[in-house]
Amino acid sequence: MELRGVEDYDAMSVLAAQTVYDKIVNSERLVLGLATGSTPEAMYDHLAEMLNENEVDLSHVYTVNLDEYVGLADDHPQSYHQYMDTLFFSKVNIPKDHTFLPDGSAQDLEAEVERYEQLIASLGGVDLQVLGIGRNGHIGFNEPGTPFDSRTHVVDLTETTVNDNARFFDTVDEVPKQAITMGLETIMNARSILLLVSGDEKEEALECMIDCEVSEELPATILQLHRDVTVIADDEALE
């Protein structure tokens, strides 16, 4: 695991964008695993700017997102489909049919998680997976106690995660209580992982991810077992 410390959130975002950009331009074919939430927002802005300024052809890029809320249609303003379209996909030339997210409005959720897992496999797996980390150590929506051998699945969100995501909704009651997420084994199958950490509220989770015993009670500790993880963290998260 390589830990790269930077001064602040913007420096983290620029370095992350440069890392993904370099992977894109140096690959003949690339499957990117993408994250949502507040942490990667500026990374997407910087990455889109780099790609457009250099007129990079993205026809060789495929994307699979980590997760989606259960019960939100693709066009719901707070769905991760809309997040990705607004912050990134609408700004770059990745073919629309190369971008994939779970269907949170699927009638048969068990069939949907199986479909999504098979989709990732059919693409050849993820080459570079971008991650954030929750205050309770979750990655994706894999909450404490999630089995390390989990594949794409439906998860009940903890009260902590619901409250953390309430800032994106008008009220906490509107936050969905379930999500579809890549499982921990699915994430660990990525060839490379890029973890972004910002803010003093993530300090404890980051410290434990690096130094604590590997345990399902802190899902992010599984990253200690991966062969190629780069962590970019700002000063507040590293204090």
Helices and strands as residue ranges (DSSP letters): E 2-6, H 9-25, E 30-34, H 41-53, E 61-65, E 67-69, H 80-87, G 89-91, G 96-98, E 99-100, H 109-122, E 128-131, E 153-156, H 159-165, G 166-168, G 172-174, E 178-181, H 184-188, E 192-197, G 200-202, H 203-211, G 219-225, E 229-234, H 235-238
